[in-house]
Amino acid sequence: MEAFTENINGFMPDSLAFAGLMAIGIKLIKIIGILILCWVLIRLSSAIAKRIFKRQTQKQHLAMSERKAKTLNSVTSSVLKYLIYFIGIFSILKLLGVSDSSLVVIASAGSVAVGLGAQNVVTDMLEGFFILFEDHYAVGDIVTIQGITGTVESVTLRSTKLRDPQGCVHIVPNGSVGTVTNLCRDFINAIVTVGIAYGESIDHALEILRDEMKKTTDIQELLEPPVVAGVIGLDDSAVTIKIVAKCKVKTHLGVEAELRRRIKNRLDAEGIEIPFPQRTVHIIQQKEA
């Protein structure tokens, strides 16, 4: 009997240690499960939001514009992501044995921290709401913010992501956006300047350019025939003429390239010179004494 008792007493510490390791292992597995569930919910909520807003653009009546749908989808996905993170963190804390009263204290401390040290975050989020509801810009728009011109790739409550023509990505906090220049509202002007040699007849050159602009009806991106604005400069080597064409948004670069091609070909055919920079050097010979 005594030998049996000694065996039990020797076995119990090992059993307790094993039970403790098992409890830790189970909690660890639950924590990993919560993290995986959060990841799945974020992906799922993002897909559902995208599908809902896509349907809104396909409605026959009161359809939402595609640019606004993309923006709302970006913001909604961002809000849902932070909400799921918040619930996941508190679930993990509760799993680790933190009481409800302690969670309330943690939430209160977090609120104080936001109030004291995260004013910029609050400002960014408030500006994000204004950007969204006042429709300053949307995903897909070409805008200029803080001197940076690029395409809006995403808008969240905290920041706006721009990609410039070189492919660089700029993250701008919404609280620092300031003045916005939106290049995608209703229409955009394609502007072309051409230099004519001083020896040419400017009136004749203007007539030819106006005639050529009347032949641009085949350019589908144009909303109106291009306007020859007239002479805008008497430069060092040329008389500069300006042409303005009202076209669809995001098409001005292609329209400008096409207009330059047509202008060059027409001026060459008419024998009108497009000059290049030249300098006239006068050599003064000194008389021998």
ChimeraX attribute file (.defattr): number of C-alpha atoms within 10 A of each C-alpha:
attribute: neighborCount
match mode: 1-to-1
recipient: residues
	/A:1	6
	/A:2	7
	/A:3	8
	/A:4	9
	/A:5	10
	/A:6	10
	/A:7	11
	/A:8	11
	/A:9	11
	/A:10	11
	/A:11	11
	/A:12	11
	/A:13	11
	/A:14	11
	/A:15	11
	/A:16	11
	/A:17	11
	/A:18	12
	/A:19	12
	/A:20	12
	/A:21	12
	/A:22	12
	/A:23	12
	/A:24	13
	/A:25	12
	/A:26	12
	/A:27	15
	/A:28	15
	/A:29	12
	/A:30	14
	/A:31	19
	/A:32	13
	/A:33	12
	/A:34	17
	/A:35	16
	/A:36	13
	/A:37	14
	/A:38	20
	/A:39	15
	/A:40	12
	/A:41	16
	/A:42	20
	/A:43	13
	/A:44	13
	/A:45	16
	/A:46	19
	/A:47	13
	/A:48	14
	/A:49	20
	/A:50	18
	/A:51	12
	/A:52	13
	/A:53	19
	/A:54	17
	/A:55	13
	/A:56	16
	/A:57	18
	/A:58	13
	/A:59	10
	/A:60	8
	/A:61	8
	/A:62	9
	/A:63	12
	/A:64	16
	/A:65	13
	/A:66	17
	/A:67	15
	/A:68	19
	/A:69	22
	/A:70	22
	/A:71	23
	/A:72	22
	/A:73	25
	/A:74	21
	/A:75	21
	/A:76	18
	/A:77	22
	/A:78	17
	/A:79	14
	/A:80	16
	/A:81	18
	/A:82	12
	/A:83	13
	/A:84	16
	/A:85	17
	/A:86	12
	/A:87	13
	/A:88	19
	/A:89	15
	/A:90	16
	/A:91	14
	/A:92	18
	/A:93	16
	/A:94	14
	/A:95	14
	/A:96	13
	/A:97	9
	/A:98	13
	/A:99	12
	/A:100	12
	/A:101	9
	/A:102	13
	/A:103	14
	/A:104	11
	/A:105	12
	/A:106	13
	/A:107	13
	/A:108	12
	/A:109	12
	/A:110	12
	/A:111	12
	/A:112	12
	/A:113	12
	/A:114	14
	/A:115	13
	/A:116	9
	/A:117	9
	/A:118	13
	/A:119	12
	/A:120	16
	/A:121	18
	/A:122	15
	/A:123	16
	/A:124	23
	/A:125	19
	/A:126	15
	/A:127	21
	/A:128	23
	/A:129	16
	/A:130	14
	/A:131	19
	/A:132	18
	/A:133	12
	/A:134	9
	/A:135	11
	/A:136	14
	/A:137	23
	/A:138	26
	/A:139	22
	/A:140	19
	/A:141	20
	/A:142	23
	/A:143	22
	/A:144	19
	/A:145	19
	/A:146	13
	/A:147	10
	/A:148	14
	/A:149	19
	/A:150	23
	/A:151	21
	/A:152	22
	/A:153	19
	/A:154	20
	/A:155	27
	/A:156	24
	/A:157	25
	/A:158	22
	/A:159	21
	/A:160	24
	/A:161	19
	/A:162	27
	/A:163	18
	/A:164	17
	/A:165	10
	/A:166	7
	/A:167	10
	/A:168	9
	/A:169	15
	/A:170	18
	/A:171	13
	/A:172	18
	/A:173	20
	/A:174	25
	/A:175	19
	/A:176	15
	/A:177	17
	/A:178	10
	/A:179	11
	/A:180	14
	/A:181	17
	/A:182	16
	/A:183	19
	/A:184	16
	/A:185	13
	/A:186	8
	/A:187	16
	/A:188	19
	/A:189	22
	/A:190	22
	/A:191	17
	/A:192	18
	/A:193	17
	/A:194	16
	/A:195	19
	/A:196	24
	/A:197	16
	/A:198	17
	/A:199	11
	/A:200	15
	/A:201	11
	/A:202	18
	/A:203	11
	/A:204	10
	/A:205	17
	/A:206	17
	/A:207	12
	/A:208	16
	/A:209	21
	/A:210	17
	/A:211	13
	/A:212	16
	/A:213	19
	/A:214	11
	/A:215	12
	/A:216	16
	/A:217	13
	/A:218	7
	/A:219	13
	/A:220	11
	/A:221	17
	/A:222	22
	/A:223	15
	/A:224	13
	/A:225	17
	/A:226	25
	/A:227	16
	/A:228	19
	/A:229	13
	/A:230	17
	/A:231	18
	/A:232	12
	/A:233	13
	/A:234	13
	/A:235	12
	/A:236	11
	/A:237	16
	/A:238	21
	/A:239	20
	/A:240	18
	/A:241	21
	/A:242	16
	/A:243	22
	/A:244	18
	/A:245	23
	/A:246	19
	/A:247	22
	/A:248	20
	/A:249	19
	/A:250	18
	/A:251	16
	/A:252	20
	/A:253	13
	/A:254	11
	/A:255	23
	/A:256	18
	/A:257	12
	/A:258	13
	/A:259	22
	/A:260	14
	/A:261	11
	/A:262	16
	/A:263	17
	/A:264	15
	/A:265	12
	/A:266	16
	/A:267	17
	/A:268	12
	/A:269	9
	/A:270	11
	/A:271	10
	/A:272	19
	/A:273	17
	/A:274	17
	/A:275	15
	/A:276	11
	/A:277	8
	/A:278	9
	/A:279	7
	/A:280	5
	/A:281	6
	/A:282	6
	/A:283	6
	/A:284	6
	/A:285	6
	/A:286	6
	/A:287	5
	/A:288	4
	/A:289	3
